[in-house]
Amino acid sequence: MRRLHVLLLLSTAGSYVIAADAPRPRGVGPESTVAKFYKATNSFTCISNPAIHISVSQVNDDYCDCPDGSDEPGTSACSHLSPLSPSSPSDISISDVNTTLALPGFYCKNKGHQGNYIPFLTVNDGVCDYDLCCDGSDEWARVGGTTCEDKCKEIGKEWRKVEEQRNKALGAASRKRKELVVESARLRKEVEDAITDIQTQIGAQEVKVRNLEGQLAEVERKERGKVVRAPAQGSRASVLAGLAKGRVEELREFLLDVRKQRDAGRERVKELEAILSTFKEEYNPNFNDEGVKRAVRSWEEYAARDKPADGDAAHDRDLDEIVKPDSETGTIQWEEWERPDDESDVEVLYKFEEYLPKPVRDWVDQKLRDLRILLIENGILAAAGASDTEPKAVVDARNSLKSAEDELNGSKDTLTRHKEDLEKDYGADDVFRALKGRCVSKDSGEYTYELCWFERTKQKPKKGGGDTGMGTFVRLDSITVDEEMPPDGKGLGSGRRVALRYENGQHCWNGPNRSTMVVLGCAETDEIWKIVEEEKCVYRMEVGTPAACEGAGNGKVGEGVRDEL
């Protein structure tokens, strides 16, 4: 009897251990928030409808007993509750019953790889979904004789290999991004230093402009006060002497030109005579060509004539003397003939100041100038130099002022551009500043597409022709994407992504101006992955760059990257 009691105790304890370690039903994930509902051994409570209790034997019996489908985690019996399934006439809406699917899907353990949920619609559908359920557990009923082997070992090994390569690439891209951040900081510091230098330069240039403005005003004031004398008329002899001198110079230059033409003509005649003489000596008399024979006879007749002398040395010496300027030969002293006769009384009066001591002369000169300027400013006297041309001193002073003003305006424009550049959005950590002006291109069919960071996008035909502008950079933006990441990692994945807007490109025939949205993904190098024309003349580029990798570790741009495996 004692032995029987001990056996009963052991049996009861063993049953408790078995109950405690009972495995989860097929299709239930390891998450405690879900698995805890399947620990009871006597009955099952519907997850979203706790008032409904069913027998444990009804779990995974391929019949949907719970309104939320929680009793069928391992079959497709409740797949009609999925929002992807079409509604049917049998669907009944009851206000106090929750018919929302309570489970995320059928859980594949995928031992040797990564566990994953798949839609209930794919359970026992006769298709091996190895991309989601590599252990083949989704086809446990072997519908239609379908047998799905466990390939998690091979798939997991390949996935880990690809993932290792991807992580290496992401690590290298992250390091390159840090280099870009450092480069951007250096470029920003250069702009800040340039702003400081230009501001100092502008201060000095403004002082220079003010000084030159004062100098111009003073020069104009002095020029208005100058006493201008009419030029001396001179005698008739001096006027005739000036005319004769001009005529002689004109004839001398003409003689020089004629002599040069004569010498050139002589050289050309000598060259032609040498050619014809050689031709006469070397031609073949047996060659029956009337044209050649006629040319030879003409040359013989020309050579037999009397030739004028090549040149007379004495004649050339006479020409040399004739063409020499009168200032060298001394034949005519033009200065004596052009000089006015005697000083007039007015000229003597103008020299009155020369007889005064220098201090008195300077004082008198200044007072006279001030008096004249006062009379001119009040309209009593006319300003000196009524002609349209300004005095040279005024022109020089005004040119100096204009040059200084141009330099000042140029410095101000440069300062404005630098300040606008500092205020421009170059993304987190100012990282895109280091890429500004760089270009990356990709061949695609008949065209080569080019992206120049923060400048422009364009399309280049391979068979000749002009480039087509696809937009000029306008602003930095961000968009939400939801795409499957390809195995090579050259994709956008899912989450928020940085986007560059390029607008106001070349006008499209019978359409809008071309525009491009450049969506960025994390990559080790700058590379255009894909170009599509979403609608007429509206383009989308997917581009990889290290600058877009900031979200890999801090959850900012690029967060929410999902790997479908």
HELIX and SHEET records of a PDB file:
HELIX    1   1 ARG A    2  ALA A   20  1                                  19    
HELIX    2   2 SER A   32  ALA A   35  1                                   4    
HELIX    3   3 LYS A   36  TYR A   38  5                                   3    
HELIX    4   4 VAL A   56  GLN A   58  5                                   3    
HELIX    5   5 SER A   79  LEU A   81  5                                   3    
HELIX    6   6 PHE A  120  THR A  122  5                                   3    
HELIX    7   7 SER A  137  GLU A  139  5                                   3    
HELIX    8   8 VAL A  143  GLY A  145  5                                   3    
HELIX    9   9 CYS A  152  ARG A  224  1                                  73    
HELIX   10  10 ARG A  236  GLU A  282  1                                  47    
HELIX   11  11 GLU A  290  ALA A  304  1                                  15    
HELIX   12  12 ALA A  313  VAL A  323  1                                  11    
HELIX   13  13 ASP A  326  THR A  329  1                                   4    
HELIX   14  14 TRP A  334  GLU A  338  1                                   5    
HELIX   15  15 ASP A  345  TYR A  350  1                                   6    
HELIX   16  16 PHE A  352  TYR A  355  5                                   4    
HELIX   17  17 LYS A  358  GLU A  377  1                                  20    
HELIX   18  18 LYS A  392  GLU A  423  1                                  32    
HELIX   19  19 ALA A  428  LEU A  435  5                                   8    
HELIX   20  20 PRO A  546  ALA A  548  5                                   3    
HELIX   21  21 GLY A  551  ASN A  554  1                                   4    
SHEET    1   A 2 SER A  43  THR A  45  0                                        
SHEET    2   A 2 HIS A  53  SER A  55 -1                                        
SHEET    1   B 2 PHE A 106  CYS A 108  0                                        
SHEET    2   B 2 ASN A 116  ILE A 118 -1                                        
SHEET    1   C 8 CYS A 439  SER A 444  0                                        
SHEET    2   C 8 TYR A 447  CYS A 452 -1                                        
SHEET    3   C 8 ARG A 456  PRO A 461 -1                                        
SHEET    4   C 8 THR A 468  ASP A 482 -1                                        
SHEET    5   C 8 SER A 494  GLU A 503 -1                                        
SHEET    6   C 8 SER A 515  CYS A 522 -1                                        
SHEET    7   C 8 VAL A 538  THR A 545  1                                        
SHEET    8   C 8 GLU A 527  GLU A 535 -1                                        
END                                                                             
